[in-house]
Amino acid sequence: MTQLPGEPETDGAAVAIVTGGSRGIGAEIVRRLARAGLHVLLVYGSDDREAAATAERCTTETARVVPFRCDIAAPGAPEAVFDRADRLGTPVVLVNNAGVTGRISALAESDPEGIRRAIDVDLTVTIMLCREAMIRWTGGAEDRARSIVNVSSVAAKTGAPGEYVWYAAAKAGVNALTTGLAVEAAPHGIRVNAVNPGTTDTTIHARAGRSDRAAVVGARSPMGRPAQPDEIAAAVEWLVGSDASYVNGATLDVTGGTR
């Protein structure tokens, strides 16, 4: 990864916040950003052992990875996340990666509480963390390049019929948020972009009730396989780096050609 514009190459105080950072795509994002020299606040929800293992694996000689357990949908969570990141250094990157689908089903057979939780985590939390970033990153005297990347989904385009149309709707909202906020944020030196992953080989499918889903759906993609988490993380790493310094308001498809 190239350095953030305006950040010295040895500036160890620069911090990235990564939600859902203990496993899957999030863990690979944490690994890449730490390898690039950013300290990382790894925000996770429940599995202490998994988070600690990811933090230990991703910490380098120049970058600390600090796990922070937090229900990001709880009141006050955005403030708590940024307060903890401030103790680690100066937050310059926010990656909204946390996501849940709920159980796979047709809408008429779905669980209302599962729908509410998915929309809270996938859309409302992303909005509120972006809001907290804007509060803290605008209006001050300091002019530093900063970047927000929202991890969305190809479901925002396909609609995910028969699986989780509510998740698709939430992710479509994330893409709309990205488009609008990028215009608001740009005058403050903040870039806002999104990544639309295609079907990726992570445990999210098993948690939705279909452990074989990645292999089955991936086999139908133009490339004949699902994505690997690091292939999505690579796009996130590029978007926060200086090689993407004029990329703002983009939604980057990393789908293997699925549309």
Buried (B, 14 or more C-beta within 10 A) or exposed (E): BBBBBBBEEEBEBBBBBBBBBBBBBBBBBBBBBBBBBBBBBBBBBEBEEBBBBBBEEBBEEEBBBBBBEBEBBEEEBBEBBBEBBEEBBBBBBBBBBBBBBBBBBEEEEBEEEBBBBBBBBBBBBBBBBBEBBBEBBBEEEEEBBBBBBBBBBBBBBBBBEEBBBBBBBBBBBBBBBBBEBBEEBEEBBBBBBBBBBBBBBBEBBEBBEBEEBBEEBBEEBEEEBBBBBBBBBBBBBBBBBBBBBEBBBBBBBBBBEBE
